[in-house]
Amino acid sequence: MTVTAVVDLLPRLRRITLTAEEFRAFVRAGADECFGLLVPADGRPHLRWYTVREHRPGLAEIDVDVVLHDHGGPAVRWALAARPGTRIDFRRSGASYAPPPDCGTQLLLADETALPALAAIVESLPPGTAGVRAVVELPNTSWTYDVGGDVEIEWRPRDGTAPGTRLLEAVVEPGRVGYAWVCGEAAGVKAVRRDLIRGWGLDRRRITFSGYWRVGREDGYDQG
Ligand SMILES: Cc1cc2nc3c(=O)[nH]c(=O)nc-3n(C[C@H](O)[C@H](O)[C@H](O)COP(=O)(O)OP(=O)(O)OC[C@H]3O[C@@H](n4cnc5c(N)ncnc54)[C@H](O)[C@@H]3O)c2cc1C
């Protein structure tokens, strides 16, 4: 892929547009499709997963929204240095959002790294879709993000609490939730999944979950 544009949506969120001939015929497997960036560092490629935020087949382009966290890492270093003309290899992957046809109410929970995926899911829903509750935990109140579609999103600032805390708090009386999609920091996602199953009796087969990143032992998590 070759970078064609770099735009800072927020001080800590960078949209990178990439082009490759393969994107002309590319058909997404699902709304939250991710792909592997083979990031060069220390003389070898490091695989890091990112979400296809937008796909424009006519231009053979995709957009990726990269959280610029401050704990180092090959992907963030690459994103900070990316300029039009920068080249990088990629690996195709797949999608995981898969509500059963009869699921009724859906609960979508994401942190800032899973926000591009949640946004793509919400925008893929037919107009007027009812029964979808979407909650996003963001580092603080200064984060804003455009999401199209008909679903109202609950924004919950983390404000220094451990990642996933606000998502867990949002799981109160999920009631008749028939499907949950939960993505974000690994420990937080695990806690939410446990609560949905043990606390609220949701069938584990009706939960799609993925730890998108993991707090390191010595890491803080303030991404203000
Ligand atoms: C399916 C999938 C889709 C994803 N989509 C996106 C996406 O669209 N946009 C996006 O920004 N991320 C996305 N991620 C998360 C991203 O892959 C991770 O954040 C990744 O670890 C970043 O790699 P790195 O090389 O910067 O850091 P790493 O080398 O993996 O880690 C270095 C250090 O940074 C810390 N760290 C890593 N990520 C974060 C973070 N977000 N906040 C705070 N500390 C962190 C780690 O704990 C570690 O200490 C996705 C992950 C998955 C599995």
The ligand as an SDF file (V2000), in Angstrom:
LIG
                    3D

 53 58  0  0  0  0  0  0  0  0999 V2000
   -9.2110   -6.4470   15.1440 C   0  0  0  0  0  0  0  0  0  0  0  0
   -8.4650   -5.2040   15.6260 C   0  0  0  0  0  0  0  0  0  0  0  0
   -8.7200   -3.9670   15.0620 C   0  0  0  0  0  0  0  0  0  0  0  0
   -8.0570   -2.8220   15.5210 C   0  0  0  0  0  0  0  0  0  0  0  0
   -8.3490   -1.6080   14.9550 N   0  0  0  0  0  0  0  0  0  0  0  0
   -7.7190   -0.4890   15.3910 C   0  0  0  0  0  0  0  0  0  0  0  0
   -7.9900    0.7930   14.7910 C   0  0  0  0  0  0  0  0  0  0  0  0
   -8.7460    0.9180   13.8270 O   0  0  0  0  0  0  0  0  0  0  0  0
   -7.3240    1.8730   15.2960 N   0  0  0  0  0  0  0  0  0  0  0  0
   -6.4310    1.7670   16.3580 C   0  0  0  0  0  0  0  0  0  0  0  0
   -5.8690    2.7940   16.7750 O   0  0  0  0  0  0  0  0  0  0  0  0
   -6.1630    0.5780   16.9270 N   0  0  0  0  0  0  0  0  0  0  0  0
   -6.7670   -0.5470   16.4620 C   0  0  0  0  0  0  0  0  0  0  0  0
   -6.4750   -1.7630   17.0320 N   0  0  0  0  0  0  0  0  0  0  0  0
   -5.5450   -1.7750   18.1880 C   0  0  0  0  0  0  0  0  0  0  0  0
   -4.0750   -1.7760   17.7710 C   0  0  0  0  0  0  0  0  0  0  0  0
   -3.8110   -2.9190   16.9640 O   0  0  0  0  0  0  0  0  0  0  0  0
   -3.2040   -1.8230   19.0630 C   0  0  0  0  0  0  0  0  0  0  0  0
   -3.3780   -0.6520   19.8180 O   0  0  0  0  0  0  0  0  0  0  0  0
   -1.7260   -2.0810   18.8120 C   0  0  0  0  0  0  0  0  0  0  0  0
   -1.1840   -2.6450   19.9670 O   0  0  0  0  0  0  0  0  0  0  0  0
   -0.9100   -0.8430   18.4420 C   0  0  0  0  0  0  0  0  0  0  0  0
    0.3990   -1.2810   18.1260 O   0  0  0  0  0  0  0  0  0  0  0  0
    1.7370   -0.5020   18.5430 P   0  0  0  0  0  0  0  0  0  0  0  0
    2.8030   -1.0910   17.6940 O   0  0  0  0  0  0  0  0  0  0  0  0
    1.4820    0.9740   18.5020 O   0  0  0  0  0  0  0  0  0  0  0  0
    1.9590   -0.8860   20.0590 O   0  0  0  0  0  0  0  0  0  0  0  0
    2.4540   -2.2920   20.6840 P   0  0  0  0  0  0  0  0  0  0  0  0
    3.8390   -2.6180   20.2240 O   0  0  0  0  0  0  0  0  0  0  0  0
    1.3940   -3.3330   20.4180 O   0  0  0  0  0  0  0  0  0  0  0  0
    2.4690   -1.9590   22.2180 O   0  0  0  0  0  0  0  0  0  0  0  0
    3.4630   -1.0830   22.7750 C   0  0  0  0  0  0  0  0  0  0  0  0
    2.9570   -0.5370   24.1060 C   0  0  0  0  0  0  0  0  0  0  0  0
    1.8460    0.3150   23.8520 O   0  0  0  0  0  0  0  0  0  0  0  0
    0.7320   -0.0690   24.6390 C   0  0  0  0  0  0  0  0  0  0  0  0
   -0.4910    0.1750   23.7980 N   0  0  0  0  0  0  0  0  0  0  0  0
   -0.8390   -0.4230   22.6420 C   0  0  0  0  0  0  0  0  0  0  0  0
   -1.9960    0.0830   22.1480 N   0  0  0  0  0  0  0  0  0  0  0  0
   -2.3730    1.0290   23.0370 C   0  0  0  0  0  0  0  0  0  0  0  0
   -3.4620    1.9190   23.1150 C   0  0  0  0  0  0  0  0  0  0  0  0
   -4.4230    1.9640   22.1670 N   0  0  0  0  0  0  0  0  0  0  0  0
   -3.5380    2.7570   24.1730 N   0  0  0  0  0  0  0  0  0  0  0  0
   -2.5790    2.7690   25.1490 C   0  0  0  0  0  0  0  0  0  0  0  0
   -1.5120    1.9520   25.1280 N   0  0  0  0  0  0  0  0  0  0  0  0
   -1.4190    1.0950   24.0890 C   0  0  0  0  0  0  0  0  0  0  0  0
    0.9480   -1.5320   24.9850 C   0  0  0  0  0  0  0  0  0  0  0  0
    0.3670   -1.8510   26.2430 O   0  0  0  0  0  0  0  0  0  0  0  0
    2.4600   -1.6350   25.0570 C   0  0  0  0  0  0  0  0  0  0  0  0
    2.9180   -1.3150   26.3390 O   0  0  0  0  0  0  0  0  0  0  0  0
   -7.1130   -2.9230   16.5730 C   0  0  0  0  0  0  0  0  0  0  0  0
   -6.8260   -4.1880   17.1140 C   0  0  0  0  0  0  0  0  0  0  0  0
   -7.4890   -5.3250   16.6550 C   0  0  0  0  0  0  0  0  0  0  0  0
   -7.1550   -6.6650   17.2370 C   0  0  0  0  0  0  0  0  0  0  0  0
  1  2  1  0
  2  3  1  0
  2 52  2  0
  3  4  2  0
  4  5  1  0
  4 50  1  0
  5  6  2  0
  6  7  1  0
  6 13  1  0
  7  8  2  0
  7  9  1  0
  9 10  1  0
 10 11  2  0
 10 12  1  0
 12 13  2  0
 13 14  1  0
 14 15  1  0
 14 50  1  0
 15 16  1  0
 16 17  1  0
 16 18  1  0
 18 19  1  0
 18 20  1  0
 20 21  1  0
 20 22  1  0
 22 23  1  0
 23 24  1  0
 24 25  2  0
 24 26  1  0
 24 27  1  0
 27 28  1  0
 28 29  2  0
 28 30  1  0
 28 31  1  0
 31 32  1  0
 32 33  1  0
 33 34  1  0
 33 48  1  0
 34 35  1  0
 35 36  1  0
 35 46  1  0
 36 37  1  0
 36 45  1  0
 37 38  2  0
 38 39  1  0
 39 40  1  0
 39 45  2  0
 40 41  1  0
 40 42  2  0
 42 43  1  0
 43 44  2  0
 44 45  1  0
 46 47  1  0
 46 48  1  0
 48 49  1  0
 50 51  2  0
 51 52  1  0
 52 53  1  0
M  END
$$$$
